[in-house]
């Protein structure tokens, strides 16, 4: 299950601009530089020859330097830059100093937790600041990376700031979409193809083995170029932690693992331009209760979504994206009674279902993917998945587009796949 992020995608995307420039400091530095040049010129002019020194001309009065006070918006941008730098440096005291007194204790805890995870490229960039006297609210993009993981992460949150002489951060909302160090005390555990972050007190058992088994299955069934060398895996103790880490993913309480991707899509074919953030969330409360074989199946399913995130068009039918993941993970199910692929041909059709209806939809998707792979081969199944990125395949997401894609790649009608 993914959480893309752009118009036509399935979640929020935010764009960070350049870090704010401290205008006042630059102007003052320029003024000092000009005075230095003038002093040097006067000194050289007084070094002429002759027995008596030439009379020194009266110095012209220095022009007053205009002091430009930074605006409240510039002050807030500078404060957020300092806050980001302190977090990246692991300086708990400096990080807490950017907050109001009521937040400082929690901020010190968060900064110490973050230092153990080694965040890099930390930025807090204000998109919009609304100042009302000594109170301000700002939409702020938080972005960061983690050492050893080829992926960045972004989330937009709202900050409340107060001025008592200087601006300080008073509150951050909402709680969803928070970075891991604000959720709990996570530690890093290594595996060959995964960076695993899990609560310090949690024994993850055979999770590294299940992850590597899933990676091997993907290598066998997917093109190697689709796989990253290393993926980030966040293990949460319960569904509440998983919910706090995500933004718009629904039904977290019933899931054992979630593929969480933030992507940028564009064009008529809703092609993926860029995968902004990519990670696998494992909800240990549910995952730990599964048998070993089922753990491997769940991990492989979600890793398939992660591996295909960069090639899953915003027009891809839900039955196909879920069907491919079910096929790669070896999760074969018979089609539900009255199975209808047309009813599952929009990107979010399965996600909108629940209970028995959703289970039946997964069964239908599995039956369709296995039927295609066995009749036309695995490569044709993956080609069908990719064809929705082709702008020459015209149409809006839905049954008609799915039928055109199936006719183009397989040479049959959509309703013939399960016949």
N, C-alpha and C positions, 0 to 999 in steps of 0.2 A: 504494500500500500504506500503510495508516494504522496508528497505534499509539494507540488511544483508551485511556481510563483511568478506569474506574469499574466497580462491579459490573455485569456484563452487557456491559461494553465490552471492548477488546482491549489493555489495558495498565494500568500503575499510575497512580493519581491520588492526589495528596496535597493536603491542605488546610492552609493556613497560618493560624494564629491571630494574635491581636494580638501586637505586640512586648512582651517582658517589661518589667514596671515595676520600677524600682529602689526597693524598699520602704524600705530603710535610709536612702537619701538623702532621700526624702520625709519620713520621720518626723523626721529631724534638722532639716530645713528648717522644719518646723512648730514644733519646740521653739524655734528661734531667733526665729521670728516672735512667739511668745507673750512671750518675754523683752523684745523690743523694745516691745511694747504696754505692759507693766508699767512700763518705764523712762519712757515718755512721760507716763503718768498721774502718777507720782511728781513729775516735773518741773513739771507744771501745778499740782499741789496746793501746791507751795512758792512760788507766785507771788502770794500774797494781799497786801492792803494793810496799812497800819499803820506805826508808826515802828520797831517792832522785829520782826524776823522771828519767826514762830511757831516754837516748838521742833519740830525735825524728829524724827518718830518713828523708833525703831530699825527698821532694815530687817530684814524677816523672812529667815531663811536660805533661799537658793534651793533648791528641790527638786532632787535629783539627777536628771539626764537619763539615762534608761535607754538604753543603746546596744544596738541590735538588730543582731546580726551576720547578714549575708545567708547563706543556705544555699548549699551547694555547687551545687545546681541553679540558684539565682539568679545566682551568680557565673558559671557557664558560659553562661547566657542573656545576661548582660551582655557577656561576652567575644565571643560570636557577633554581638551587635549591633554592637560596635566593629569587628569584622572585616568585616561587611557594609558599614558606613559607610566604612571605609578603601578597600574595593574600589570602591565607587561614586565616591568622590572621586579615585580614581587615585593614592592615596598608598601607594606600594610599601613604604616603610619602616614605616608604621603597620600595614599589612596583615601584613608579615612578623613584626612584633613580637607578633602574636597566636599565633604558632606556636612550637614547640620549635626548638632550634638546628638539628636535622637537616632541618627543612622550610623554613627561612627563605630559602635561596638560591632554591629552586623557587618559593616564594611571591612573591618579588620579581619573578621573570620573569613569572609569571602575572598579577600586578597591572599590570605595564607593558603586557603584551599587551591586557589588558582595557581599559585607559585609551584605547587606540586605537579600540576598538569602542564606546565611550561607553555602558556599561550604566547603567540607571536602575532605581529601585524595587527595589534589591537587598535581599533579606532572607535571613537564616539563622535559621530558627525551629526550636528543639528540640521534637520531639513527645514524646519519652520519653528520660529520662536515668537511667542506672544507674551509681551511684557505689560504687566499691569502694576505700576508702582514698584513696590519691593517684592512682588511675586511674579513668577514667570512660569509658563508651561512650554515644553519643547518636544517636538517629534524628533527622536534621536535614533540614528542607525547605529547599532552595535555590531561590529564585525571583528572577527578574530580567526586565527588558524591555530592548529595544535601541532607540535613538533612530531615529525615522522608520518604525518597524514597529508596526502596531496589533495586537500580540500579546504576551502574557507567556509565560514558560517556567518550569516547575517540575520538580524532580526530588527524590526522597527518597534520601539517602545516609547511610551510617553513619560517624560520626566517633569517633576515639579521642582522648582528652585526658589529659594528665598534669599533676600539680601539683608544682611546685618553687617553693614560696612562693605563686605564682599559677597559675591554670589556663592551659594552652596547648594548641593543637591539635597532635596528634602524627601522625595519619594520617587519610586519607579513603578509604572503600571503598563500593561497588566502583568500578572505573575506568569502567565503562559509565555512560552518562547524564551525562558530564562536560560542563560548559560549554565553548564553543569555545576560550577562552583557555587552558584546561588541556590542549588537544589539540595546538595549533600556533599559529604566528604568522599570524593572519588579518588581512586588510585589507579595507576596504569599497570596493566598486565600485558605481556607481549605474546604474540604468536607470529608465525612466518608472514602471513598475509593480512594480519589484523592488528590494530592498536585497540586494546580492550580497556575501557574505563568502567570500573565497578566500585560500589561502595566498599570502603576499607574493611568492613566487618562481614562482608558477604563472600562465602565460598562458592565460586562459579563452577566447581566440579569439572565435568568433561566438556564444558562449552568450547574451549579452544579446539578440541578434537572435532566437535560437531561443525565448527566453522570451517576448519580445514577440509573436512569431508565435503561440505557444500561447495567450497571453492574448487575442489577437484572435479566434482560433478559438472560444474559450469565450464571448466576447461574442456571437458570431453564433449559437451553438447552445444556450447556457444563458440563463436569465433573468438580466438584468443585476443584480438584487438579490442574486444568489448570489455575486457577485465582490467581493473586497476591493479597495480602491484600491491597496494595495501588499502584496506577499508577501516573506517572508524566504527567501533561497536560500543554503544553505551548501554550498560546493564543497569536497570533500575530495580530497586527493591520491590516496588509495587506500582500499581497503575497510577497512583497519585503523582509519583515522581515522573512517570512517563508523560502524563498529561501536562505537567508543568514545563517539561522540556519542549513540547510540541506547540504548534499554534492552532491549526484548524483541523487536525486529524480527529475524526469522530470515533466513538466506540472503543476508545483505548482500553476501557475496563474489561473488555472481552477478548483482547488480543494477547498472544504470547510473544510476538515479534512484529516489528513495523519497519518498513523501508521508508526513510524520511529524506526526501530530496527537494531542494529548492532549485528551480530551473527557469531559464529565460527562453521563451518561445516567440517566434515571429513568422510573418508571412501567411499566405492563404492556407498553406499546408500545416501551420502551427508547428514548424520544425523547431527542434531544440538548438538554440544558438550556444548556450552555455549552461553547464551544471554548476550552480553557485555553491551549494552545500549538499553533502551526501553522507548519510550515516545509517547504521542499522541500530534500532532500539530493541532491546530484549527485556521484556517484563518478567522478572524472575518469579514473581508470585504465581504466574500462569505457566511460564516456560519450565520452571523447576519441577512441576508436577507431571510433566510428560515423560513417557518412556524414551529410552535412548534413541530408538529408531525414529520416533515421531519428532524428537528434537532435531535430528539431522534433516528431516523432511521440511520442517518449518524454516530452519535456517536457510536451506537451499532455495526454498520458495522466495523468501524475502531478498536474499542475495541476488537472485535472478532479476527481480525488479530493480535493484540497485545497479546491476551490471547493464541493464537495458535503459536506464534513465536517460542517457544521452541520445538515444535513438527512438524513444517512444513519443511519437507525435501527439499533439493535443487532440487529434482526431481519431486516435486508435480506439476501436471498440473495447469496452470493458471485458467482454467475453474473450477477446483475443489476448489482451495483456495479462489477464489472470490465467487464461488457458495455457499460454507459453510457460508461465511460472509453475503451474501445476504439472505440466509435461516434464520440464527439466528436473523437478523435484521427485518425479516418479509417482505422483499422487493421482492415480487413475481412478475415476469414478464413473459410474454409468449415468447417462443423461436422465434428468428428472422427467417424470410423466408430463406430456404436453410441452416438452422443451421447445423454446422459440428463441433463436439467436437474434432475430430482428428486435426483440424487446430488450436485448442486452447490448445493443450496438452503439450506444453513446458512451463517452468516456466514464461517466459517473453513474451509470445505471445500476451496477452492482453495489456501489458504495451507498446508494440511497436505500437499499433493502436491509432487512434485519430478520433475525430468526430463521424460520423454515424457508422463507422465500429467498433469503440470501444463500443458505446452504444449497438449495436447489439450483440457484444461479451458478455457484461454483461447480456443482456436479455437471451441469450443462456445458460450462466452459471447458472443463477437463475432457469430457467426451468429445467435444469438437476438436480440440488440439490434438488429442491422440488419433482421432480419425484422419485428420489432415496429414499428420506425420507418417502414419502407416500407409496411406494411399498414395501420397505424393512425395514423401521424404521430409526429413528434418529441415533441410535447406529451404524447401518451398514454404514450410511453416514460418521460418524466420524471414523469408522474403516477403511473405504476406504481412508480417508485422511491420517491416520497414517501408512498404509501398505507400503507407499513409503520409510519409514525408515527401512524396513526389508531388510537386505543384501541378504537374500535368494531370494528376488524378483530381478532378475538380468536384467540389461539393462540400456541403456542411456535414459535420459528424451526424451519423444516424444510419438507419437501415439501408437507404438508397446508396450512400457512399460505400458502406460495407459490401453491398452486393456488387457494385462496380469493381471494387478491389478484388473480391473473390473471383469474379469473372476474368479479370486481367491476369491474375497470378495462377489460378488453378483451373480456369476454363469451365467452371461450373457455377450454378447459382448459389446464393447464400443458403437457401432452404434445402439444398441438396447435400450439404455437408453431413448432416446427421441422418440422412435417409438411407 
